[in-house]
Amino acid sequence: YDAFIRDTLSSESVFEVRMWASFRTQSVAKTVVGALQYQMALCAVPRIHEYYQNHPGKKSPEDHAELLIAHQTFGKDPRKGGSPVNDSAMISLLRRYQDF
């Protein structure tokens, strides 16, 4: 707590604290992670891979989840209500999950 308050945490630790806090509200991070878990849940359904092997014209389960983010203030000019801190947090979130 003291390191967070004094702003002496590593960038990775700051990200983890932000993620911890974001899961306590309905935040963009919670929505992003939930959408990505939907994709993982599809892949965990028994026999789903067998189904796709038997239907080669169908898309794989990984292709059934797509995430589009329309964040109201992302990239907005700070003089018009934008927040560079929020933009930075959003970029960190997108980088963290870029491979999904």
C-alpha positions as semicolon CSV with decimal commas, in nm:
position;residue;x (nm);y (nm);z (nm)
1;Y;0,000;0,000;0,000
2;D;0,273;0,244;0,095
3;A;0,467;0,173;-0,225
4;F;0,152;0,231;-0,430
5;I;0,076;0,558;-0,250
6;R;0,438;0,677;-0,290
7;D;0,424;0,577;-0,659
8;T;0,728;0,349;-0,623
9;L;0,577;0,028;-0,763
10;S;0,704;-0,122;-1,085
11;S;0,487;-0,069;-1,392
12;E;0,390;-0,440;-1,380
13;S;0,279;-0,407;-1,017
14;V;0,082;-0,092;-1,097
15;F;-0,094;-0,282;-1,377
16;E;-0,176;-0,569;-1,140
17;V;-0,317;-0,326;-0,880
18;R;-0,528;-0,162;-1,150
19;M;-0,657;-0,503;-1,264
20;W;-0,738;-0,601;-0,905
21;A;-0,931;-0,276;-0,857
22;S;-1,107;-0,303;-1,192
23;F;-1,255;-0,643;-1,104
24;R;-1,439;-0,479;-0,815
25;T;-1,651;-0,264;-1,050
26;Q;-1,805;-0,301;-1,395
27;S;-1,504;-0,166;-1,576
28;V;-1,367;-0,190;-1,926
29;A;-1,105;-0,437;-1,799
30;K;-1,371;-0,666;-1,656
31;T;-1,562;-0,656;-1,985
32;V;-1,248;-0,730;-2,189
33;V;-1,140;-1,023;-1,973
34;G;-1,495;-1,161;-1,970
35;A;-1,514;-1,153;-2,348
36;L;-1,180;-1,331;-2,375
37;Q;-1,294;-1,596;-2,129
38;Y;-1,597;-1,660;-2,353
39;Q;-1,355;-1,768;-2,625
40;M;-1,168;-1,998;-2,383
41;A;-1,497;-2,143;-2,258
42;L;-1,603;-2,230;-2,614
43;C;-1,277;-2,417;-2,663
44;A;-1,336;-2,612;-2,342
45;V;-1,673;-2,753;-2,451
46;P;-1,639;-3,131;-2,484
47;R;-1,623;-3,252;-2,842
48;I;-1,618;-2,904;-2,991
49;H;-1,289;-2,965;-3,169
50;E;-1,426;-3,296;-3,303
51;Y;-1,726;-3,109;-3,443
52;Y;-1,504;-2,864;-3,628
53;Q;-1,285;-3,142;-3,761
54;N;-1,596;-3,305;-3,908
55;H;-1,716;-2,971;-4,054
56;P;-1,412;-2,818;-4,226
57;G;-1,617;-2,538;-4,381
58;K;-1,706;-2,402;-4,037
59;K;-1,492;-2,157;-3,847
60;S;-1,297;-2,277;-3,546
61;P;-1,428;-2,191;-3,198
62;E;-1,156;-1,929;-3,165
63;D;-1,319;-1,741;-3,454
64;H;-1,651;-1,706;-3,271
65;A;-1,539;-1,442;-3,023
66;E;-1,445;-1,093;-3,129
67;L;-1,392;-0,795;-2,908
68;L;-1,475;-0,441;-3,015
69;I;-1,410;-0,162;-2,771
70;A;-1,587;0,172;-2,792
71;H;-1,446;0,357;-2,494
72;Q;-1,618;0,695;-2,458
73;T;-1,311;0,899;-2,370
74;F;-1,023;0,700;-2,524
75;G;-0,803;0,931;-2,727
76;K;-1,016;1,233;-2,652
77;D;-0,846;1,569;-2,611
78;P;-0,790;1,634;-2,235
79;R;-0,936;1,983;-2,280
80;K;-1,259;1,817;-2,390
81;G;-1,287;1,556;-2,115
82;G;-1,020;1,308;-2,221
83;S;-0,774;1,158;-1,977
84;P;-0,414;1,069;-2,066
85;V;-0,403;0,845;-1,755
86;N;-0,710;0,652;-1,872
87;D;-0,568;0,632;-2,225
88;S;-0,247;0,486;-2,086
89;A;-0,443;0,230;-1,881
90;M;-0,646;0,132;-2,187
91;I;-0,331;0,087;-2,396
92;S;-0,179;-0,131;-2,120
93;L;-0,492;-0,345;-2,114
94;L;-0,492;-0,391;-2,491
95;R;-0,122;-0,479;-2,491
96;R;-0,171;-0,734;-2,213
97;Y;-0,433;-0,923;-2,415
98;Q;-0,307;-0,856;-2,768
99;D;-0,256;-1,227;-2,843
100;F;-0,616;-1,327;-2,775
